[in-house]
């Protein structure tokens, strides 16, 4: 027997167990897993002695700023997927508010054709929900392979370009106001028919608008003032409504980027009632609090905003008990010149696809998670949520050989200058982390080693339900 690749001597970690053994790869798939050495030669051997071997990480929430028009000065898929690979991510899911947005089958195909030649990792694509503007396109997009649908609650829509408007004013021209709840329910009902997941950005922009006007009428412009303009209730009101609408529509609801501690209990109650509600959080909500604003200012500005240490503790609790099932980066780069405008004028977004694994592995070393938890929230659960498990997110015979090798003893200072994204800017610059991905393997082939890319782009578009 000639094996294509053998990973030898590592501790193989799944959500349920750890066992020392070898993984044998043939034709891009896991062909065998054995505690003892199997006969045969190997075209490639990776010595994982003293290290841990996990399923490839899956980042379900990435904004690569790409498309037929794109914003290459901020990011493109070549760089975002390269950064992903260096951070141990073997599959990323591209959000639909790209350029142009993915609101029908033609736009989906355009995006895939644009980014697949640049892809260092495999990728899925979300579809965008715009109400009546594309209600007839929901089922065709599902058939064409989107991994799910996203609705930006409370955002307006440009009637000609279908771009989202983040700060709607009534005097805007060619703009469709934010949708009312009846229209939102129809979206949920349309998505439920496809069997795909319905993901929502949950912020109450009517409430935020009123409170922001009050804050801006005062002299306060610090982070505490920003917290007052976007309190936890601006998230929980939308999450509660989304849960009610999803229950009635029969939709699988997914709450994006949980940031407020109060969100966790709202989601937990729905899950206890037997409703199919899943949720994600992001590493910046686990690693940063409002107290970091003085240090990094607008570099840490993101929506929903990063909150207090008390919120953070509740999110950690929700992650450990399974209420929050997955972690993703919400990678959303902006120019340094834009972030330099300050808290109130800078755009929201953090570059995080490369650093997520650093934060999670460091948390393991600090006793906040286990490696089993990491395999659960950053591999298995994301794969299940987007419908590609067990082909992705698992270490089992027949699965894609998407694998990360982790050195939990490796410690070092993170320097943003070494990032692989176009814009090299991070709120973690200068911070020491312990635990690091040292090798990333996609379908049996090493694509990154020791934070450097190996070889040319070889990623491919993946569809839900394309299982073993």
WOVENVEN-V103285 format. One record per residue. N is the residue number from 1. RES is the residue in one small letter. PSI is psi in whole degrees, 0 to 359 (none if undefined). OMEGA is omega in whole degrees, -180 to 180 (999 if undefined). BURIAL is # if it has 9 or more other ideal C-beta (glycine too) atoms within 8 Angstrom, else .. Layout:
BEGIN
<<N | RES | PSI | OMEGA | BURIAL> <N | RES | PSI | OMEGA | BURIAL>>
END
This chain:
BEGIN
<<1 | x | 133 | 174 | .> <2 | x | 108 | 177 | .> <3 | x | 144 | 177 | #> <4 | x | 321 | -175 | #> <5 | x | 134 | 176 | #> <6 | x | 129 | 175 | #> <7 | x | 113 | -167 | #> <8 | x | 139 | 164 | #> <9 | x | 8 | 180 | .> <10 | x | 168 | 172 | #> <11 | x | 114 | -176 | #> <12 | x | 123 | -173 | #> <13 | x | 126 | 171 | #> <14 | x | 176 | 177 | #> <15 | x | 340 | -172 | .> <16 | x | 338 | -175 | .> <17 | x | 165 | 172 | .> <18 | x | 132 | -180 | #> <19 | x | 136 | 178 | .> <20 | x | 134 | -178 | .> <21 | x | 189 | -178 | #> <22 | x | 145 | 176 | #> <23 | x | 129 | -178 | #> <24 | x | 130 | -172 | #> <25 | x | 135 | 177 | #> <26 | x | 129 | 177 | #> <27 | x | 40 | 175 | .> <28 | x | 1 | -178 | #> <29 | x | 157 | 171 | #> <30 | x | 117 | -176 | #> <31 | x | 331 | -179 | #> <32 | x | 151 | 173 | .> <33 | x | 127 | -173 | #> <34 | x | 142 | 176 | #> <35 | x | 339 | 178 | .> <36 | x | 167 | -176 | .> <37 | x | 129 | 179 | .> <38 | x | 153 | -180 | #> <39 | x | 154 | 177 | .> <40 | x | 168 | 177 | .> <41 | x | 165 | 180 | .> <42 | x | 132 | 176 | #> <43 | x | 330 | 178 | .> <44 | x | 139 | 176 | .> <45 | x | 130 | 172 | .> <46 | x | 119 | 179 | #> <47 | x | 110 | -179 | .> <48 | x | 20 | -180 | #> <49 | x | 132 | -180 | .> <50 | x | 6 | -178 | .> <51 | x | 175 | -178 | #> <52 | x | 144 | -176 | #> <53 | x | 118 | -176 | #> <54 | x | 162 | 171 | #> <55 | x | 147 | 176 | #> <56 | x | 139 | -178 | #> <57 | x | 150 | -178 | #> <58 | x | 118 | 179 | #> <59 | x | 107 | -172 | #> <60 | x | 7 | -173 | #> <61 | x | 90 | -176 | #> <62 | x | 135 | 173 | #> <63 | x | 101 | -176 | #> <64 | x | 0 | 176 | #> <65 | x | 24 | -175 | #> <66 | x | 181 | -177 | #> <67 | x | 183 | -179 | #> <68 | x | 332 | 176 | .> <69 | x | 298 | 172 | .> <70 | x | 173 | 175 | #> <71 | x | 70 | -172 | .> <72 | x | 340 | 177 | #> <73 | x | 339 | 178 | .> <74 | x | 316 | -177 | #> <75 | x | 160 | 168 | #> <76 | x | 173 | -172 | #> <77 | x | 331 | 177 | #> <78 | x | 313 | -177 | #> <79 | x | 320 | 180 | #> <80 | x | 320 | -180 | #> <81 | x | 330 | 174 | #> <82 | x | 316 | 177 | #> <83 | x | 320 | 178 | #> <84 | x | 311 | -178 | #> <85 | x | 319 | -179 | #> <86 | x | 340 | 177 | #> <87 | x | 9 | 177 | #> <88 | x | 5 | 180 | #> <89 | x | 125 | -179 | #> <90 | x | 347 | 176 | #> <91 | x | 130 | 173 | #> <92 | x | 152 | 179 | #> <93 | x | 117 | -175 | #> <94 | x | 129 | 179 | #> <95 | x | 154 | -168 | #> <96 | x | 352 | -179 | #> <97 | x | 56 | 178 | #> <98 | x | 204 | -170 | #> <99 | x | 100 | -2 | #> <100 | x | 165 | -178 | #> <101 | x | 156 | -179 | #> <102 | x | 88 | -178 | #> <103 | x | 357 | 173 | #> <104 | x | 179 | -175 | #> <105 | x | 319 | 180 | #> <106 | x | 317 | 180 | .> <107 | x | 325 | 177 | #> <108 | x | 311 | -179 | #> <109 | x | 322 | 178 | #> <110 | x | 315 | -179 | #> <111 | x | 314 | -180 | #> <112 | x | 316 | 179 | #> <113 | x | 327 | -179 | .> <114 | x | 317 | -170 | #> <115 | x | 340 | -177 | #> <116 | x | 320 | 178 | #> <117 | x | 343 | -179 | .> <118 | x | 356 | -165 | #> <119 | x | 117 | 173 | #> <120 | x | 341 | 180 | #> <121 | x | 166 | 174 | #> <122 | x | 158 | -175 | #> <123 | x | 148 | 169 | #> <124 | x | 171 | -178 | #> <125 | x | 134 | 173 | #> <126 | x | 152 | 171 | #> <127 | x | 151 | -177 | #> <128 | x | 137 | 177 | #> <129 | x | 125 | -177 | #> <130 | x | 20 | -179 | #> <131 | x | 221 | -177 | #> <132 | x | 337 | -179 | .> <133 | x | 328 | -179 | #> <134 | x | 28 | -180 | #> <135 | x | 326 | 180 | #> <136 | x | 349 | -178 | .> <137 | x | 354 | -175 | #> <138 | x | 306 | -179 | #> <139 | x | 317 | 176 | #> <140 | x | 323 | 178 | #> <141 | x | 321 | 178 | #> <142 | x | 317 | 179 | #> <143 | x | 330 | -179 | .> <144 | x | 349 | 170 | #> <145 | x | 12 | 174 | #> <146 | x | 149 | -176 | #> <147 | x | 348 | 180 | #> <148 | x | 187 | -176 | #> <149 | x | 143 | -180 | #> <150 | x | 138 | 174 | #> <151 | x | 124 | 178 | #> <152 | x | 96 | -174 | .> <153 | x | 128 | 175 | #> <154 | x | 359 | 179 | #> <155 | x | 145 | 173 | #> <156 | x | 170 | -176 | #> <157 | x | 132 | 174 | #> <158 | x | 126 | -171 | #> <159 | x | 344 | -178 | .> <160 | x | 321 | -177 | .> <161 | x | 345 | -176 | .> <162 | x | 17 | 173 | #> <163 | x | 149 | 179 | #> <164 | x | 144 | 178 | #> <165 | x | 117 | -172 | #> <166 | x | 330 | -177 | .> <167 | x | 80 | -174 | .> <168 | x | 138 | 171 | #> <169 | x | 147 | -175 | .> <170 | x | 340 | -178 | .> <171 | x | 4 | -179 | .> <172 | x | 142 | 179 | #> <173 | x | 148 | 177 | .> <174 | x | 37 | -177 | .> <175 | x | 132 | 175 | #> <176 | x | 124 | -178 | .> <177 | x | 163 | 176 | .> <178 | x | 143 | -175 | #> <179 | x | 148 | 176 | .> <180 | x | 167 | -171 | .> <181 | x | 330 | 177 | .> <182 | x | 319 | 177 | .> <183 | x | 324 | 178 | #> <184 | x | 318 | 179 | #> <185 | x | 320 | 179 | #> <186 | x | 323 | 175 | #> <187 | x | 311 | -180 | #> <188 | x | 318 | -178 | #> <189 | x | 319 | 178 | #> <190 | x | 317 | -179 | #> <191 | x | 322 | 180 | #> <192 | x | 324 | -179 | #> <193 | x | 333 | -178 | .> <194 | x | 342 | -175 | #> <195 | x | 0 | 178 | .> <196 | x | 163 | -179 | #> <197 | x | 144 | 178 | #> <198 | x | 106 | -177 | #> <199 | x | 139 | -178 | #> <200 | x | 137 | 166 | #> <201 | x | 113 | -168 | #> <202 | x | 89 | 171 | #> <203 | x | 137 | -179 | #> <204 | x | 97 | -173 | #> <205 | x | 337 | 173 | #> <206 | x | 314 | 178 | .> <207 | x | 316 | -180 | #> <208 | x | 321 | 180 | #> <209 | x | 313 | -179 | .> <210 | x | 314 | -177 | .> <211 | x | 327 | 177 | #> <212 | x | 320 | 177 | #> <213 | x | 320 | 179 | .> <214 | x | 316 | -179 | #> <215 | x | 319 | -179 | #> <216 | x | 342 | 175 | .> <217 | x | 349 | 178 | .> <218 | x | 171 | 179 | .> <219 | x | 354 | -174 | .> <220 | x | 131 | 177 | .> <221 | x | 20 | -178 | .> <222 | x | 183 | -176 | .> <223 | x | 328 | 177 | #> <224 | x | 323 | 177 | .> <225 | x | 322 | 178 | #> <226 | x | 322 | 176 | #> <227 | x | 322 | 179 | #> <228 | x | 329 | -179 | #> <229 | x | 343 | -178 | #> <230 | x | 67 | -177 | #> <231 | x | 169 | -178 | .> <232 | x | 326 | -178 | #> <233 | x | 338 | 177 | #> <234 | x | 340 | 174 | #> <235 | x | 313 | -173 | #> <236 | x | 328 | 179 | #> <237 | x | 319 | 180 | #> <238 | x | 319 | 180 | #> <239 | x | 317 | 180 | #> <240 | x | 316 | 178 | #> <241 | x | 317 | 180 | #> <242 | x | 320 | 179 | #> <243 | x | 316 | 179 | #> <244 | x | 315 | -179 | .> <245 | x | 320 | -180 | #> <246 | x | 323 | 178 | #> <247 | x | 315 | -179 | #> <248 | x | 323 | -177 | .> <249 | x | 344 | -177 | #> <250 | x | 30 | -177 | .> <251 | x | 148 | 169 | #> <252 | x | 109 | -176 | #> <253 | x | 134 | 176 | #> <254 | x | 122 | 180 | #> <255 | x | 120 | -178 | #> <256 | x | 151 | 172 | #> <257 | x | 69 | 177 | #> <258 | x | 124 | -175 | #> <259 | x | 336 | -177 | #> <260 | x | 137 | 179 | #> <261 | x | 324 | -180 | #> <262 | x | 334 | 178 | #> <263 | x | 323 | -172 | #> <264 | x | 315 | -178 | #> <265 | x | 325 | 177 | .> <266 | x | 314 | -180 | #> <267 | x | 319 | -179 | #> <268 | x | 318 | 180 | #> <269 | x | 317 | 180 | .> <270 | x | 319 | 179 | #> <271 | x | 320 | 178 | #> <272 | x | 331 | 178 | .> <273 | x | 0 | 177 | .> <274 | x | 8 | -179 | .> <275 | x | 146 | 180 | #> <276 | x | 87 | 178 | .> <277 | x | 123 | 174 | #> <278 | x | 166 | -177 | #> <279 | x | 154 | 177 | #> <280 | x | 157 | 167 | #> <281 | x | 178 | -175 | #> <282 | x | 154 | -179 | #> <283 | x | 327 | -179 | #> <284 | x | 334 | 175 | #> <285 | x | 340 | 179 | #> <286 | x | 335 | -173 | #> <287 | x | 338 | -174 | .> <288 | x | 154 | 172 | .> <289 | x | 179 | 179 | #> <290 | x | 336 | -179 | #> <291 | x | 344 | 178 | .> <292 | x | 351 | -176 | #> <293 | x | 324 | 180 | #> <294 | x | 328 | -178 | .> <295 | x | 315 | -172 | .> <296 | x | 353 | 176 | .> <297 | x | 227 | -171 | #> <298 | x | 350 | 176 | #> <299 | x | 331 | 179 | #> <300 | x | 6 | 180 | #> <301 | x | 126 | 177 | #> <302 | x | 160 | 176 | #> <303 | x | 131 | -6 | .> <304 | x | 157 | -173 | #> <305 | x | 157 | 174 | #> <306 | x | 133 | -171 | #> <307 | x | 213 | -170 | #> <308 | x | 171 | 177 | .> <309 | x | 326 | 178 | .> <310 | x | 318 | 175 | .> <311 | x | 316 | -178 | #> <312 | x | 318 | -180 | #> <313 | x | 320 | 178 | #> <314 | x | 325 | 177 | #> <315 | x | 317 | 175 | #> <316 | x | 316 | 179 | #> <317 | x | 316 | -180 | #> <318 | x | 328 | 178 | #> <319 | x | 317 | -178 | #> <320 | x | 324 | -177 | .> <321 | x | 1 | 175 | .> <322 | x | 357 | 176 | .> <323 | x | 315 | 172 | #> <324 | x | 115 | -170 | #> <325 | x | 342 | -174 | #> <326 | x | 160 | 176 | #> <327 | x | 137 | 178 | #> <328 | x | 164 | -171 | #> <329 | x | 330 | -165 | #> <330 | x | 44 | 180 | #> <331 | x | 119 | -176 | #> <332 | x | 80 | -174 | #> <333 | x | 148 | 171 | #> <334 | x | 162 | -180 | #> <335 | x | 149 | 176 | .> <336 | x | 325 | 179 | .> <337 | x | 328 | 177 | .> <338 | x | 317 | 179 | #> <339 | x | 335 | -180 | #> <340 | x | 352 | -180 | .> <341 | x | 347 | 178 | .> <342 | x | 171 | -173 | #> <343 | x | 314 | -170 | #> <344 | x | 336 | -177 | .> <345 | x | 343 | -180 | .> <346 | x | 148 | 175 | #> <347 | x | 158 | -179 | .> <348 | x | 134 | 177 | .> <349 | x | 143 | -179 | #> <350 | x | 140 | 173 | #> <351 | x | 117 | -173 | #> <352 | x | 0 | -174 | #> <353 | x | 335 | -179 | #> <354 | x | 337 | -172 | #> <355 | x | 353 | -177 | #> <356 | x | 315 | -178 | #> <357 | x | 326 | 177 | #> <358 | x | 316 | -177 | #> <359 | x | 318 | -179 | #> <360 | x | 318 | -180 | #> <361 | x | 323 | 175 | #> <362 | x | 323 | 178 | #> <363 | x | 326 | 176 | #> <364 | x | 314 | 179 | #> <365 | x | 334 | 179 | #> <366 | x | 2 | 176 | .> <367 | x | 13 | -179 | .> <368 | x | 337 | 177 | .> <369 | x | 171 | 168 | #> <370 | x | 166 | 175 | .> <371 | x | 331 | 175 | #> <372 | x | 320 | 178 | #> <373 | x | 318 | -180 | #> <374 | x | 315 | 178 | #> <375 | x | 329 | -180 | #> <376 | x | 310 | -171 | #> <377 | x | 345 | -176 | #> <378 | x | 3 | 178 | #> <379 | x | 290 | -171 | #> <380 | x | 307 | -177 | #> <381 | x | 317 | 175 | #> <382 | x | 320 | 179 | #> <383 | x | 320 | 178 | #> <384 | x | 319 | -177 | #> <385 | x | 321 | -178 | #> <386 | x | 4 | 172 | #> <387 | x | 28 | 179 | #> <388 | x | 8 | 178 | #> <389 | x | 140 | 7 | #> <390 | x | 11 | 176 | #> <391 | x | 318 | 176 | #> <392 | x | 157 | 174 | #> <393 | x | 13 | -178 | #> <394 | x | 156 | 171 | #> <395 | x | 88 | 178 | #> <396 | x | 156 | -179 | .> <397 | x | 131 | -179 | .> <398 | x | 343 | 179 | .> <399 | x | 158 | 171 | #> <400 | x | 138 | -179 | #> <401 | x | 65 | 175 | #> <402 | x | 111 | -166 | #> <403 | x | 144 | 172 | #> <404 | x | 140 | 176 | #> <405 | x | 128 | -170 | #> <406 | x | 134 | 173 | #> <407 | x | 105 | -176 | #> <408 | x | 349 | 178 | #> <409 | x | 346 | -175 | .> <410 | x | 125 | -177 | #> <411 | x | 148 | 179 | .> <412 | x | 164 | 177 | .> <413 | x | 130 | 178 | .> <414 | x | 129 | 178 | #> <415 | x | 123 | -177 | .> <416 | x | 336 | 179 | #> <417 | x | 341 | -179 | .> <418 | x | 3 | 179 | .> <419 | x | 153 | -180 | #> <420 | x | 355 | 174 | #> <421 | x | 163 | 178 | #> <422 | x | 310 | 178 | #> <423 | x | 121 | -175 | #> <424 | x | 84 | -175 | #> <425 | x | 129 | -175 | #> <426 | x | 144 | 175 | #> <427 | x | 354 | -178 | #> <428 | x | 8 | -180 | #> <429 | x | 127 | 177 | #> <430 | x | 1 | -179 | .> <431 | x | 140 | 179 | .> <432 | x | 131 | 177 | .> <433 | x | 147 | 174 | #> <434 | x | 127 | -175 | #> <435 | x | 124 | -174 | #> <436 | x | 141 | 171 | #> <437 | x | 127 | -180 | #> <438 | x | 347 | 177 | #> <439 | x | 135 | 177 | #> <440 | x | 129 | -175 | #> <441 | x | 125 | 180 | #> <442 | x | 117 | -180 | #> <443 | x | 44 | 173 | #> <444 | x | 351 | -177 | #> <445 | x | 132 | 177 | #> <446 | x | 123 | 179 | #> <447 | x | 345 | 176 | #> <448 | x | 142 | 178 | #> <449 | x | 130 | 179 | .> <450 | x | 48 | 174 | .> <451 | x | 21 | 175 | .> <452 | x | 143 | -178 | .> <453 | x | 147 | 179 | #> <454 | x | 121 | 176 | .> <455 | x | 186 | -177 | .> <456 | x | 163 | 179 | .> <457 | x | 134 | -179 | #> <458 | x | 14 | -180 | #> <459 | x | 161 | -177 | #> <460 | x | 155 | 176 | .> <461 | x | 131 | 178 | #> <462 | x | 151 | -180 | #> <463 | x | 151 | 173 | #> <464 | x | 158 | 177 | #> <465 | x | 6 | 173 | .> <466 | x | 80 | -169 | .> <467 | x | 191 | -179 | .> <468 | x | none | 999 | .>>
END
